Amino acid sequence: MVSGKHKSNSKRKVFVKAPGNTVKVHYRERKPNKAVCAVYGTPLAGVARETPSKMRNMPKTAKRPERPYGGVLSSRAMREKMKKKAREL
């Protein structure tokens, strides 16, 4: 029987083949959902989808794109926003 901490679905089950041809169940943290654009709700490209502990050890450039509104807006939404800003001046 599994221990109580493994009964919830907060961790995912990973079936690992061990020596002796036995299959063991490892419990690993689930990855977070994909980051989405604040305007269109489409998944953002170039934004890492990792656990917080792995994100802490990643360089800043690997976490999100190096451009205005990187990691918040999709490239399409960012382009439209920049055009709007330029036309207001």
N, C-alpha and C positions, 0 to 999 in steps of 0.2 A: 504494500500500500504506500502511496506517496505521502510525503509529509504535508502538513497543512499549508505551508507557504507556496507549494506547487499546485494547489487545487484551483487557484484562480487563473484567469487568462491574462494576467498582467505580464507574464513571461511566455515566450513561445517555446514550443517543444521542438527540439532538433534531434533527430534520430542519427546516432553515430555508431558506425560499425567498429567494434573493439576487437582486439586480438582474440583468437579462439572462435571467430565467426559469430560472436554474440552481438546483439544490437542493444545499445544503451540509450536512455533518453537523457539528453542534456537540456537544461532550461536556460535560455538566453533572453536578454532584454529585447523588446520589440523596437524596431526603427520607427522614428516619427514619420508623420505624413509628409508628402511633398509640399514645399513652399508654393503658395499660389499668388498670382498677381492681385493687387489691391483693387484694380479697376475691373479687369475682365474675368478674374477667377481661374485663369489658365495656369497650369503648372509652370514654374519658373525654371528656365534652363540655366545651368551653371551654378546652382545652389546645392550645396552638399546636403545629403539626407542621412545623417549619422546620429548616434547617441550623444548626449551632452558631454560625456567623458571623452569621446573621440574628437568632438568639435573643439574642445579646449586645447587639445594638442595639435590642431591643424593650423597652418598659417592663415592669416586673414584673407589673402588672395584666393585661397582654395575654398573659402566658405561662401563667397558671393562674388559676382562680377565687379570689376573695377570700372564702373561708369556711374554717371548720375542716377540716383534711385536704384542702384544695383541691389538686388535681393528683396526689393519691394514691388517694383513695377516690371512688367514684361517689356521687351524691347519695343514692341508696337505701342504700348501705352506711354512709355517714356518719350518716344519720338513725337507722339501727338501732343504731349504736355509741353515739350520744348518748343514745338511750332506755335502753340497757343501763347506761350510766354513771349516769344519773339514778336508775334503779331500785335500784342498788347502795347508794346513800347512805341 
